Amino acid sequence: MSDKQNLVILGSTGSIGTSTLDVVERNQARYQVFALVAGRNVQLVIEQALTHQPRYVVMGSEDAAKEVSAALSTSQTEVLNGMQAMCDMAAHPDVDIVMSAIVGAAGLLPTLAAVEQGKKVLLANKESLVMSGQLFMDKVKRHGATLLPIDSEHNAIFQCLPGSLQNGDSTALAAQGIRKILLTGSGGPFLTRATDTLADVTVAEAVAHPNWSMGQKISVDSATMMNKGLEFVEAKWLFHCQADDIEVVIHPQSMIHSMVQYIDGSVIAQMGQPDMRTPIAYGLAYPERIEAGVKPLDFADIVDFTFTKPDFNRYPNLKLAIDACRSGQSATTTLNAANEIAVAAFLSEQIGFCDIYRINAEVLERCHLEPLHSVDAIMAQDAQARRLARELISK
């Protein structure tokens, strides 16, 4: 029994969480679920807990916890709630691996708790690095945590890097013979739509991604390409590089998940189906490989691969994020917070699609930006940006 690794899933009911449980189910001899952490999706958590029999379930609210607790009264699972309990699970001495897949700023604190206990952290929460890159990476180093990126793009880059960089060597990319990191993106659903009609985009159109199945927030971010902007910032921190070392490439087929260009002219790419179970399985078993339930690419089926440069007139949010990345931590924290509020307002039909950019740009312009050296300072900056975004939306 003891040779199984104990896993905590932060965000077990989201698309990454459910995919992780699917991979675990295929590899039951290796992993067992120690705790499931979720927000409000009571029915799904109950199903997951009955299937996987975790020691703990943690819910976002007391009401949700009560409902889950009642349903699991005959099982051995203990039900808790709230942020502190989430952090306690991520830091628990019996835990080996933490999957960080809570969307948004809410995922930051439990992820940091796991890092501070030197866990193997599978990072699928973009905001942790967008909000606190330097602080986060410093903690990973100081506490000897293992950080494995799960976003398909960052996981692809990681797979294409030399071993020394995978093992946390933070020397400059050029010293490792790397010329550029090529971050690919599909361009989302509006890659070829006339730009003068983007103001008319409906919520239903924005959340219909051509290749990936994702939650609503990330689907809208994909349509505005803010998602790629956040990934750009994330790549800077994960791979110890600068904005000039990263280039975004539009690749509508989503089969090449990202590439690394070397100084000798080689480009190494990682390819696969657009299925998150591949990077999840890679992270769980690293440096080994396990079955993920994903069919290999059939090259007889692939008609063509195309690549283009991103058009910033079409994707002004991408430009905003790249500029914020150059500016620094305070700007990326501010932008991320503003964007969370703006996207939520778009999804509830308070603002139009193009207003997401307007809100983001104006919050960045108006917010006071200063260096952020602590989690408290980061959270305060985040709160300031959200307040401002809400004010602008209500006008």
PyMOL commands that set and color helices and strands:
alter all, ss='L'
color gray80, all
select helices_A, chain A and resi 15-26+42-52+62-71+83-91+105-116+126-143+152-160+163-166+173-176+188-190+195-200+203-206+216-224+226-238+243-245+277-285+316-327+329-347+355-366+375-394
alter helices_A, ss='H'
color red, helices_A
select strands_A, chain A and resi 5-10+31-37+56-59+78-81+97-100+120-123+146-149+178-185+246-250+256-262+267-271
alter strands_A, ss='S'
color yellow, strands_A
deselect
rebuild
show_as cartoon
